[in-house]
Amino acid sequence: MQEGSDFSENLIWFIAGAALGASIALLYAPASGKTTRRFLSDKSRQSRDAVSKTSREVMDRGRELYEKGRKVAGETAELFERGRQLMEG
């Protein structure tokens, strides 16, 4: 469960850093408004892509863990049944 908590914390820090960086860029922007908007648009797209990629990785990892859990549960049920049959038999 720690892994999911780390991801959430990292995502929050990432978003906060991106917002802070964008704010500082606006305050100290030596470029024109058009150039600054393009820069912010590019950075926003990069941030969105990074979050999207991380989300896909988390989803893939969740699927792997789900399948592993199903397999372990199936094996446990089989062992339980064998043990029950040995006790009865």
N, C-alpha and C positions, 0 to 999 in steps of 0.2 A: 504494500500500500504506500510505502514511502516513495516509490518511483513516481506515482501519479502526483503526489504532493510536490515533489521536486519539479516536475514538469509545470505545474500550475504556478509555482513560485517563480520559476525561470521565465515563464510567459509574461507574468505581471511585470517583472523587472525589465524584460525586453520592451514591452509596450511603453513603460514609463521612460526608459532610455530613449526610445524613438521620439516620444512626445517632447522630451527635454531637448533633444538634439534639434528637432524641427523648430522649437521656440527660439533657441539660441541662433539658429541659422537665420530666422526672420529678423531678429534684433540686429544682427551684425552683417546682414546681407549687403555686399557691395554691388550686387548685380541688379539689373532692372527687374521690375515686377514680373515680366513674362519669363525671364530666365529663372527667377526664384520659384515661380509657380511650376515650371517644368522640373526643376530640381526636386521640389517637394512631391510632385507627382511621381517621379522616378523612385524616390525613397519610399513613398507609400506603397508603390507596386512591389518593391523589393521586400518590404516588411510583410505585406499580404502574402507574397509567395513563400517567405520563410515560415510564416505561421501555418500556411496551408500544407507545406511539406512536413512540418513537425506534426501536424494533426494527422496526416496520412500515416506517418510512422507510428504514432500512438495507436491509431486504429488497427494497423497491421499487427502490432505487438499484442493488442487486446484480443484479436482473433486467435493468434497463436496460443495465448494463455487459456482462452476459452476451450480450444480444441484439446489442449493438454489436460485441462481439468476434466473434460468429458471422458478422455481416455482413462485417466486415473480412476474416475468414478466407476466406469465400466469394469475395470480390473478389480476394484474393491468389491463390487457386487458379486463378481464371479468367485472371488476368494471367500466371501461371506457364505455364498451358496455351497461351496465345496466343504467349508467347515461345518455348516449345518448338516449336510448329508453325512459327513463322518460321525458327527455326534449322534445322529439318528440310526445310522447303519451299523 
